[in-house]
Amino acid sequence: QVRVEESGGGLVQPGGSLTLSCATSGVSVHAMAWYRQFPGKTREWVGGLTVDNRTLYTASVKGRFSIFRNNAKGTIDLQMTNLAPEDTAAYYCRINGRDWGQGTQVTVSS
């Protein structure tokens, strides 16, 4: 059974940093992506790790967000820096273009 679980969300002040983790079991991860969903909006792609280990990002987060494999934890993490209120959203990871986690909420507010 495939399990995908995000963690690490929370409340952070503008300009702060937060790292989300995506843990999986029951599946071999070949590619993954992070998405986010603003209230009342459709889920949008944030960035991803390709099958050949390239990282890609949407323009609004490039230079601020970083995706990497955390071998110590066995997760794929999304490091977010210089966060702004407009980054407030539910963040999801998707594995192999198919399996979703339940999401984790990130709130950027003073």
N, C-alpha and C positions, 0 to 999 in steps of 0.2 A: 504494500500500500504506500502510495506516494504521500509524503508529508512535506509541506512548505510552511515555514513559520518566520515571520518578521518580528524583530524586537528592537528596543533601543529608542523608541519614540518618547516624546515628552515635551515639556515646556522649556523654551530657551529664549533668552533675550536677543533682540536684534544685534547683529554682529557676532553672535556666539557660534558655537560649533556643536555638532551632534553626529554620532555615528550609529547608523542602523545596521543590523545584521540580518542576513537571510540564511536560515538553517534548513537543511533538507535531509530526508531519509527516504529510502525505497526507490531512489532514482539516481542515475548517473547524470551529473550536470555537464552538458556540452556547451550550453550558452544560457545566459540569463539576462534579465532586464529589470530595471527598477522603473516603476510608474508612480504617478501620484494623481490624486483626485481631489479637486476643490469642491466645496459644497455646491451641489446643484449642477456640476459640470461632469463631462465625460472623463474617463481616466486618460491621462496623457503620459506618453513615454518620456522618461527623464534621462536614461542612459542605459548602456548595456555592455556586457562582456561577450565577445563573439567566440565562435568555435575555435578560432585561431588566436584567442587571447588578446585581441585588440579591445580597447575600451572606446566607446563612443558616447557623446553627450549631446543633449539638446542645447541650443545656443544660450538659453537663459541661465544655465547652471555651469557652463564650461568655465573652467578656471576656479570654480568654487567647490564643486562636487568631485569626488573621486571614487571609483569602484575598484575594489581589489579583493583578491582571495586572501582570507585570513586563515592561514594554515594552522595556526595555533588553536583556533577555535573551531576550525572546520566549517567556516561560514564564508559567504560572500558579502562584503560590507560596502556600505555607501557612506563615505565620510563627507560630511557637509560642513562647510565653513562659511563665514561671513553671511550668516542667514539673515533673511529679511522677512517682514510680515507676509509678503506675497508668496513665501515658500510654505506657508501654513497649509497643510493638506494631510490626507491619509496617504501613506506611502505603502506600495505593494511590490513584492518581487514576483517575477514570473520565470519559470524554469523551462528551458527547451521550447519556448514559444507555446507552452500548453498549460502547465500547472501553476495555479495562483496560491499565494498565501492569503491570510485573512486581513492583513494590513496592520499598520501601526501609525498612530496619530502623531504628527509633529505640529506644534503650535509655537509660533515665533511672536512674542509679545513682551512688552515692557510692563 
